[in-house]
């Protein structure tokens, strides 16, 4: 073979290898970017869950302040619908059950402004007493705790609220549901049962 025929083959093979390496580099950059986006979205969601504690504590404080008037619905707490003395079992708080009516969080639920949530987060909560009807818990079917009130002591190994417990005359339990909307459309729901 002559040298003249072999000169173009090496250039052609080098171009093919160069294109393959470029495509591999682009794929690597895209996978790193995707991993970073996924990690940041998970961080936003996790932070939204942590911010939900603000709503739980705000609802607990409201229960402490209103412990004498918890036998009837108080649908106009602050700027939204905040407290029901019944389970409201026909309402789907998370929007996952097609057989139930979805709870409208934008018009219902108390928006927490103090303490101020971090920038970009909106915290709303709603409270349901775990009873089948309004009225005194002794007269209605209520889910009750073993304790007389949450100010007396804690359950096995859990921390006690001490003087910060809800000093209601009965031991009815309350379900607090918190919805947190955060940056990048992150949404988190947190529920707690207090008594």
C-alpha positions in Angstrom: 0.0 0.0 0.0 1.1 3.5 -0.7 1.4 6.2 1.9 -1.0 8.4 0.0 -4.0 6.0 0.5 -3.5 5.7 4.3 -3.4 9.4 5.3 -7.2 10.0 5.3 -8.1 6.9 7.3 -6.4 8.1 10.5 -8.1 11.5 10.3 -11.6 9.8 9.8 -11.1 7.5 12.9 -9.9 10.5 15.0 -13.0 12.4 14.1 -15.3 9.5 15.1 -13.5 9.1 18.5 -13.7 12.9 19.1 -17.5 12.9 18.4 -18.0 9.9 20.7 -16.0 11.6 23.5 -18.0 14.8 23.1 -21.3 13.0 23.4 -20.1 11.1 26.5 -19.0 14.5 28.1 -22.4 16.1 27.4 -24.2 13.1 28.9 -22.0 13.3 32.0 -22.7 17.0 32.4 -26.5 16.5 32.0 -26.5 13.7 34.6 -24.7 15.8 37.1 -27.1 18.7 36.6 -30.1 16.3 37.0 -28.6 15.0 40.2 -28.2 18.5 41.6 -31.7 19.5 40.7 -33.1 16.3 42.4 -31.0 16.9 45.5 -32.1 20.6 45.8 -35.8 19.6 45.3 -35.5 17.0 48.1 -33.9 19.7 50.3 -36.8 22.1 49.7 -39.3 19.4 50.5 -37.5 18.3 53.6 -37.3 22.0 54.7 -41.0 22.4 54.1 -41.7 19.5 56.4 -39.5 21.0 59.1 -41.3 24.4 58.7 -44.6 22.4 59.4 -43.5 22.4 63.1 -44.3 26.1 63.2 -48.0 25.3 62.3 -48.2 22.5 64.9 -46.9 24.8 67.6 -49.2 27.6 66.6 -52.2 25.3 66.6 -51.2 24.0 70.0 -50.9 27.5 71.3 -54.4 28.3 70.0 -55.8 25.3 71.8 -54.1 26.4 75.0 -55.7 29.9 74.7 -59.1 28.6 73.8 -59.4 25.5 76.0 -62.7 26.7 77.6 -64.5 27.0 74.3 -63.6 23.8 72.4 -67.1 22.2 72.5 -68.4 24.0 69.4 -67.0 24.8 66.0 -65.1 28.0 65.6 -64.8 28.3 61.8 -63.6 31.9 61.7 -60.4 31.7 63.6 -58.0 34.5 62.5 -58.2 34.8 58.7 -59.5 31.3 57.8 -61.4 28.3 58.9 -59.5 26.9 61.8 -61.3 24.7 64.3 -64.0 22.0 64.2 -65.3 20.2 67.3 -66.0 17.1 65.1 -63.9 14.7 62.9 -65.3 16.1 59.6 -64.8 12.6 58.2 -66.3 13.6 54.8 -63.4 16.0 54.1 -60.1 14.9 52.4 -57.4 17.2 53.8 -54.7 15.9 51.4 -56.8 15.7 48.2 -56.1 12.0 47.6 -59.5 10.4 48.2 -61.9 10.9 45.2 -64.9 9.7 47.3 -64.6 12.7 49.7 -64.8 16.5 49.3 -61.3 18.1 49.0 -60.5 20.6 51.7 -59.9 24.1 50.2 -56.7 25.2 51.8 -56.6 28.7 50.2 -59.8 29.7 51.8 -59.7 27.4 54.8 -57.1 26.9 57.4 -55.4 29.5 59.5 -52.4 31.2 57.9 -49.5 31.4 60.3 -47.8 34.8 60.3 -46.2 34.8 63.8 -43.7 33.3 64.3 -42.8 34.2 60.8 -42.1 31.2 58.6 -38.9 31.4 56.5 -39.0 33.5 53.3 -40.9 31.8 50.5 -43.0 29.5 52.8 -46.7 29.7 53.5 -47.9 27.7 56.5 -51.6 26.9 57.1 -53.2 24.7 59.8 -56.6 23.3 60.7 -57.7 21.6 63.9 -60.3 18.8 64.3 -61.4 17.5 67.7 -61.6 13.7 67.4 -65.3 13.5 68.4 -68.3 12.3 66.4 -70.4 15.4 67.4 -70.2 18.8 69.0 -70.8 19.3 72.7 -69.0 18.1 75.8 -66.7 15.2 75.1 -68.4 13.2 77.9 -71.7 13.4 76.0 -70.3 12.6 72.6 -68.2 9.8 71.1 -64.7 11.2 71.4 -61.4 9.6 71.0 -59.8 10.1 74.4 -56.4 9.8 75.8 -55.5 7.7 78.9 -54.5 10.8 80.8 -57.0 13.4 82.2 -55.2 16.2 80.4 -51.8 16.7 78.7 -50.5 18.9 81.5 -50.4 15.9 84.0 -47.6 13.7 82.6 -46.3 12.1 79.4 -46.8 8.7 77.8 -44.3 6.0 78.0 -40.9 7.5 77.4 -42.2 10.6 75.6 -41.4 14.1 76.6 -44.0 15.9 78.8 -45.4 19.3 78.0 -45.4 20.1 81.7 -47.2 23.5 82.3 -47.5 24.0 78.5 -50.1 21.1 78.1 -53.7 21.8 77.1 -55.5 22.2 80.3 -59.0 21.2 79.1 -61.4 19.7 81.5 -61.6 16.5 79.5 -59.1 14.4 77.7 -60.4 14.7 74.2 -57.8 14.5 71.5 -57.2 17.0 68.6 -55.8 16.3 65.1 -53.8 19.2 63.7 -53.1 19.2 60.0 -50.6 21.6 58.6 -50.0 22.3 54.9 -46.7 24.1 53.9 -46.2 25.6 50.5 -42.6 26.4 49.7 -40.2 27.4 46.9 -40.2 25.4 43.7 -43.8 24.3 44.3 -42.7 22.1 47.2 -45.7 21.1 49.3 -45.6 19.2 52.6 -48.4 18.0 54.9 -47.7 17.4 58.6 -50.2 15.9 61.0 -50.0 15.6 64.8 -52.4 14.5 67.5 -52.4 16.5 70.7 -54.3 16.2 73.9 
